[in-house]
Amino acid sequence: MPAVLEFRVLGTNTILWTVSVSLGPSTFTPIAFGPQGNCTFNFLFWSIDGRIDMNNTIHPLVGPNSVVTGWYVEDCPTIVGPPTVNFYAFSEGFNRFYPDSPVDHCSPGLIWHTGSNFVDTSASGGIVTVKKGMGIELFDSWVLTGPGAPTGSELSIQKDGNYIAVAGYFSKPAYYIPRFHDSLWAPPEQLIEMGW
């Protein structure tokens, strides 16, 4: 598969545009997408083979099978409702958004319906805790478009907060610690001599 530059919509994974790109050092900047009806598309972040990069211009070293994705938020100002923080779960391993909400639970005062991506902040602020894992991946990082204060998988949001919160998930590598049989034991000085 050749290296690909693609532009997608946050949450739905809808492709706005895609093209094959040359291998080697590259420079990419967001491109503008015209409005569709009353909706516009605003650039949010890059992912390079799933790794999130918050810079507007990136300079990746593109390798075979690389996928560089620019993620955009669809903004439809005609949709009227209470102030909400919208939560999305991004798979860094699969470079796609999960269809399910990452929200696990909220502090009292916040209005949230189980399974919903949206937390209503019109009554109060509070703390939203996202799931520790999605699929086979574990919580890794945040991408915020507003003033939330993250601590691990918890996000403190203010009353009337109105923005997007992306919870990134990544499959952490498993570390194997070998068990040595007593007969293989050696003092530290000998292990150093053996190159361990």
N, C-alpha and C positions, 0 to 999 in steps of 0.2 A: 504494500500500500504506500503511495507517495505521501510526502508531508503535506499537511492541509492547514489552511487558514480558514476559519469559519466564524460566523457571527450568529449568535443565538439569543433567544429571549429567555430571561430568567424565569424559572418556575416551570414553564411549559416545554423547554428545550427546542422550541420551534426554530428552524433555520431561517435566517434572514438572507444570508449569502454565504457561499463557500467557493474556494478556489485552491488549486494545487500551488505549492510554493517551492522555491529552490532550496537546496540544502546549503548549510553553512551559516555564517553570521547574518542576521537579518535585523531590520528595524520595522516595528509595526506601531501604528497609531490608530485610534478609533476612527471609523468613518461615519458620516451622517446618513441616517435613513429617514426618508421623507415620511410625513404623517400618513397614517391610514385612518381615514375618517377623522374623528376628533382626537385620536391617540398619536402620541409621538414615542420615539424610542431613545432613551438616554443611556449612555455607556455607564457601566458600573465597575467591572473588573475584568482582568485577563485570567485565563488559566492556560498553563503550558504543560501539556500532558497531564492535566488535572491539578497541577500545583498552582495555587492562587498567587497572583501578582497584582498589587494595587496601583502600580505606576500607570500613568496615562500612556506614555511611550515606553515600549519594551525593546530589548536588544537580545533576543534569545539566539542560541546556537542551534539551528534547526537540523535535526538528524533524520535518518530514514524512519518513517512511520510516526513522526512527530505530529501532534495536533495542537495548534494554537487557536484558542477560542476567545473571542471578545463577547462578554455577556452584557446584555442590554435589558433595561427595565421598561416595560410598556406603561406609559403614563397617559391615563384617560381622565382629564380634568372634569368631564361632565358627570362622572360617577360621584355622587354626593353621599356622605355618610359621616358617622362619628369619627374622631381621630383614632387611628389604629396603628399598631406596630405589626407589620406583616412578616411572618417567619417562614423561611424556606430552608430545606436541607440539601446541601450540595455534596455530592460524592466526588472527592478528590481522586479516588482510585478509578472511577468510571467516567469522570469528566461530564457528569450529567446531574440534574436535579432529581431527587427522589419525589415521587408523587405524593407521599404522605407528609403530614405536618411533623416537624421535629419537636413541637411543644409537648412537654411531659406534664407539667402542672404550673400553676400561677399562685401568687400570694393573694389573700383575700382583698377584695376591693377592685381587682382587675376583672373585667368581664371576658370570659373565654368559654367556649363550648367545646367539649372533648372532641378531638379530631380536627378542629379548625386551625387554619394557619393564621388567623387574625385575633389579636388581643385588643379589646376596646379599652382605651385609656381615658375616656371622658369622665369617669367617676373618680379615679385616683391613679397614682403611680404604684409601682411595686416591683416584685422580682418574678421573672419568668425563668423557669428551669427547662432546658431542652433535654431530650433523651440522651443518655450516655452512649447509645449506639443506634445505628440505622443499618439494616441489613447486616453485613459482616464487618462494617466499619465502626470505628469509635470516634467520639467527638474530638475535634482537633483545634478549630479556630473560629473567629468571627469576622464577618464583613458587615459593617454598619453604615447606613446612610444618614444616621442621626446621632444624637448625643447620649446614647446608652452607655452604661458603665459595666463592662463584662468582668466577671470573676469565674474562670473556668467555664462550666456549662451553664452558669447563671448570668442573667442579664438584668441589671437594674434599670427600669425605665421610668420616666417622669410622667406626671399627669399631662394629658393632652399630647403625649408623644405621637408623632405621625411620620413613620419612616419604615424602612426595610431592614430586616436583620437576617443575614444568611449564616447559618451554622454549617461549618465545613466538617466533613467526616472523612477519615482516612484509615486504612487498614494498617495498623502498626505492625512492623516486622516482629516475628517471634524470635526470641534469643534462646539459643540452646546452650545450656551449661553442662558440659560433659561430666559424667561421674567417673572418676579414676579408681581403678582397682588398687588395693593396697600395694600390690607388687609393682605398680607403675609409679608409686610415689618416689619423689626425689627431693632433696633439700633445694632451697631457692638458688644457691650458688650453682648447683649442677644444672638446673633448669635454664639459668642464664647462659651457661656454657653451651647448652644444647640449642640455644636460639629461641627459647620460649619467652 
